[in-house]
């Protein structure tokens, strides 16, 4: 769904595409339904005050983890989840959360993913650029522009339940 210029909500549609409006923590899809899922600028808002967007004003501290677990459920065993999230100094703005790369990666791992690939893009005076030497300390939302000052882009793969269980039971070397 998107909002039209006159404030009405309208479906985004193209031939062969079916649109579904759902809570990412409770998706109306079968297990292993998708080979690829994209979650662009969404995770940071799950469980937060989304009244700005016409949704509820929640306070679900486990929202991000629940969303990641639900996305893992609907991904095929060899599927991929591609996410973009704001990155910088950790902060909670009530309507979204920003974490540093280590914080986001900890959330991904806790929800049962392997991080296959990641890259940080930072907004500078010359626009958005890859930032291989990114340092989150002191980088707050709105520091370099009206929104996120840096974005973490990550490609994630679900870890099988058997491997997750084995890791939690077996001693680490």
N, C-alpha and C positions, 0 to 999 in steps of 0.2 A: 504494500500500500504506500501511496505517497499523498501528500496534500497538494491540491491544486491551488492556483493563484487566488481563487475566491474562498479558500479555506475548507473545501470539501475533500474528503478522502476518496481516492480513486485507485483502482487496481493498476498495477504495472503489468502489462501483458505483451506477449509476442507469440506468433504462431508456434504451436507445439509446447508452449509453456503453461503450466498450471500454477496459479498462485495460491498460497496458503498463508493465513494469518494465524500464528500460534505463539505460545510462550516457549522460548528456546529451552526451558527446563522441563517441558512436557510436550515433546513433538509428536504429531499424529502420524508417525511413519513406523513401518516394521523395523525390526532389528536388521542390521547389515544392509539397509536399503540403498546406500549411496557409496560411490567410489570416491567422490570428492564433495567436500562442503566448504563453503567460504563464509567466514564470519568477519565482516569488515566493519570496524568501528562500532561494535555491538557489545562485546563481552563486558566492557568497562561500565556499561549501564545496567546490567542484569542485577535485579534486587535493589535497585536504587530508586530515588524519587523521579519517576518518568512522567510526572504530570505536565511537564514542559512539552512532551510529545503527545499528549492526549491519553496517556495511560495512567496507571495507579502510582501512588506515592508509597513505595515499599521501603522496608528496612530489613532486607534479607542478607545477612552477612555471608551466608553460604551460597549466594546466587551465582557467582562466577564458577565455582566448583561444580555446582549442580548443572549448569549449562554445559560445561565441558564434558561432564559425564554423560549427559543426554546426547550430545553430539557424538561422543564415542560409541554410544549404543547404536545409533543409526548409520554409522560408518561401516563399510565392509572391512573384513579383517585386514586386508592390505590397502585400505582406503587412506585418504589424506584429508587433513583439516588445515586450511590456510587461514590464518588470523592476522588482523592488524589491530594494535592496541596502543594507546598513548603511553609513552615511556619518559621517565625523568625521575625527579625526586618523588618518593611515594607521598601521595596526598589523596584525601577523600573530599570531594566537593558536594557530597550529598546526592547529586544527580549522575555522577560517574566517579570512578576511582582511577587513579594513575599509579602505576607501579614502576619500579626500576626493572631492567631486564632480568635480574636474578629473581625478583618477586614474581614476575610473569612466568618464568621458566619453572619455578617451584610449583606454581598453580598447575601448569601443564603436566608436570611429572606426577603430582599428587592425584590428578584426574586420570592417570593411566596412559599418558602419551610419551613417545620419544620425540625429541626435537631433532628433526632431520636437517633443517636449515633455518637460519635466521639472519636478519639484517636490520640494522637501525638506520632510519632516515631522519635527518635533523633539518629544521628550517633555519636557514641563515640569511644573510643579506642578499645572497645570490639565488635564493629559492631553496627547494628541497634537494638534498644531496645525501648519498650514502655516507655514513659516519662510522667508519671502522674503529676509530679511537674514542667512541662515545663515552662520556662520563656523566652520569645522572645527577651527581651532587649539585644542588643549587638550581637545577633546571626545573622550573615549575610551569604548570599550565599557563599559557598566555605570556610567557617570558619574551618570546621572539615574535609574537603575532597574536591574533585574537583567539587562537585555539591551542591545540597541542604544539609543543615545541619540538617534539621528536616522536616517532612512531616505530614500534617494533613490528616487523613483518616476520612471521614464522610459519614454516611448513611442519606439521605434526603428523605422526603416525600412531595409531592405537597399539598399545602393548597388549598382547594376548592375556586373558585372565589367568591362564596357567603360569605364564612367565611372571605376572604380577604376584601371584600367590607364592611362587617359589622364592621370589626376591624377599617377600615379607617373612618367610619361614626360615630359609637357609641362612647360615651365618655369612657375613660379608668377609671377603678376603682382603 
